[in-house]
């Protein structure tokens, strides 16, 4: 017989002393785990030979194959140079395994990464006018890898693009003055933002 996840060659009635080959074939997404029952040797081989010297019963067992995790985040993101720049690597693992993240690549040294959460941040705030990436084009290229606790992994190329912040800085700011208790407060002068 076969458990869920595969098939085995059919049994039947055989002459005493016959040698019978029984073969297990896993379905897609499964692996063969082994034989149980009247198996004396090679219980982990997909094909076994049985000598029919009595009635025998064998069961082929299969296990769901553990799959690699996969990334779910965008492969390219854009930020203005003066924004708070933080980006989270995200992934799913259909087997529910715990996952860890890592980065590498030509611009990987410009980032810090929380391996457990996937939070990716610049070590130093980028400056559009003075790019620090490897080829000085304000596009930081790195390779992100996610690995599950069964050591299955997946990698993806990530691009983080820094845009010029063309927003004009403010020329004036408002000052609000309040008085509590007895007394006066005087305010004078106008100062331009620097």
C-alpha positions in Angstrom: 0.0 0.0 0.0 1.0 3.7 -0.4 0.5 6.5 2.0 -0.5 10.0 0.8 2.0 11.6 -1.5 2.9 8.8 -3.9 2.2 5.4 -5.5 3.7 1.9 -5.2 3.6 -0.9 -7.7 0.6 -3.1 -7.0 0.7 -6.3 -4.9 -0.9 -9.6 -5.8 -0.6 -13.3 -5.4 2.8 -14.9 -6.3 4.3 -18.4 -6.3 6.3 -19.4 -3.3 10.0 -18.5 -3.7 9.3 -15.8 -6.3 11.3 -12.6 -6.1 9.2 -9.5 -6.5 10.4 -5.9 -7.1 8.2 -3.3 -5.5 8.7 0.3 -6.5 7.6 3.6 -4.9 7.0 6.8 -7.0 6.4 10.1 -5.1 3.9 12.6 -6.4 5.1 16.2 -7.3 5.9 18.1 -4.1 6.7 14.9 -2.1 9.7 12.7 -1.4 9.9 9.0 -0.7 10.5 8.5 3.1 10.9 4.7 3.2 9.2 1.3 3.6 7.6 -0.2 6.6 6.3 -3.7 7.2 7.9 -6.9 6.0 11.1 -5.2 4.7 14.4 -6.7 5.9 17.0 -4.6 4.0 17.2 -1.4 1.9 14.1 0.1 3.6 15.0 3.6 2.3 15.4 2.6 -1.4 12.6 3.4 -3.8 12.8 -0.2 -5.2 13.0 -3.3 -3.0 13.1 -6.9 -3.8 11.0 -9.3 -1.7 11.3 -13.1 -1.7 7.8 -14.6 -1.3 8.4 -17.2 1.3 5.2 -16.2 3.2 2.4 -13.6 3.1 4.0 -10.2 3.3 2.7 -6.6 3.6 4.7 -3.4 2.9 3.8 0.2 3.0 5.5 3.0 1.1 5.6 6.3 3.0 6.0 9.8 1.6 6.6 13.2 3.0 5.8 16.6 1.7 8.9 18.2 0.2 10.1 21.3 2.0 10.1 24.3 -0.4 12.3 27.4 -0.5 10.9 30.7 0.7 10.3 33.4 -1.8 10.5 37.2 -1.7 7.3 39.3 -1.8 8.8 42.8 -1.7 9.4 45.1 -4.7 12.7 44.6 -6.5 13.2 48.3 -7.1 12.3 51.2 -4.7 12.8 54.9 -4.9 13.5 57.4 -2.1 14.2 61.1 -2.1 17.6 61.9 -0.5 16.2 63.7 2.6 13.5 61.2 3.4 13.9 58.7 6.2 15.1 55.7 4.2 14.1 52.3 5.5 13.0 49.3 3.5 11.8 46.0 4.7 12.7 42.7 2.9 9.6 40.5 3.0 9.2 36.8 2.1 6.8 33.9 2.6 7.5 30.3 3.3 4.6 28.0 2.5 5.9 25.4 5.0 5.8 27.9 7.8 9.5 27.7 8.5 11.3 30.5 10.3 13.3 32.7 8.0 16.4 34.9 8.2 17.6 37.5 5.7 21.1 38.5 4.5 22.5 40.9 1.9 25.6 41.0 -0.3 26.6 42.6 -3.5 28.6 45.7 -4.6 26.6 48.1 -2.5 25.8 45.8 0.4 28.2 47.5 2.7 26.2 50.8 2.7 23.3 49.1 4.5 22.6 47.6 7.9 20.1 44.7 8.0 18.1 43.2 10.8 18.4 39.5 9.8 15.3 38.5 11.7 12.9 41.2 10.6 14.4 42.1 7.2 14.6 45.8 8.0 17.2 47.4 5.7 18.5 50.9 6.4 21.4 53.0 5.1 24.4 53.2 7.4 24.8 56.9 6.4 22.1 59.1 4.9 22.8 59.2 1.1 23.4 62.5 -0.7 22.2 62.8 -4.3 24.8 65.4 -5.2 27.6 63.2 -3.8 26.6 59.5 -4.6 28.5 56.9 -2.7 27.3 53.8 -4.5 29.8 51.7 -6.4 29.3 53.2 -9.8 28.1 56.7 -8.5 24.7 56.6 -10.3 22.6 56.9 -7.1 21.3 53.3 -7.6 22.4 51.0 -4.9 22.5 47.4 -6.1 22.6 44.5 -3.7 21.6 40.9 -3.5 19.2 39.8 -0.8 18.9 36.2 0.3 16.2 34.6 2.5 16.9 31.3 4.2 14.5 29.1 6.1 15.4 26.9 9.0 15.6 23.8 6.7 18.5 25.7 4.9 16.4 26.2 1.7 17.1 29.7 0.3 16.2 32.1 -2.4 18.0 35.2 -3.7 16.8 38.4 -5.4 18.6 41.4 -6.9 17.4 44.6 -5.2 17.8 48.2 -6.4 17.4 51.2 -4.2 17.3 54.4 -6.2 18.0 57.8 -4.6 16.2 60.8 -6.2 17.2 64.4 -5.9 15.1 66.4 -3.4 14.1 69.5 -5.4 11.7 70.8 -2.7 12.5 74.4 -1.9 13.4 74.8 1.8 11.0 77.1 3.8 11.9 80.8 4.0 9.9 81.5 7.2 8.8 79.7 10.3 6.0 80.7 12.7 6.7 81.3 16.4 3.8 81.0 18.8 4.3 82.6 22.2 2.0 81.9 25.2 2.0 83.4 28.6 1.1 81.5 31.8 0.7 83.4 35.0 1.5 87.1 35.5 3.9 88.8 33.2 4.6 89.8 29.6 6.7 88.4 26.8 8.1 90.6 24.1 9.0 89.4 20.6 10.8 91.5 18.0 12.7 91.1 14.8 12.3 89.0 11.7 15.0 86.4 10.8 15.3 84.6 7.5 15.6 80.8 7.6 19.2 79.8 6.9 
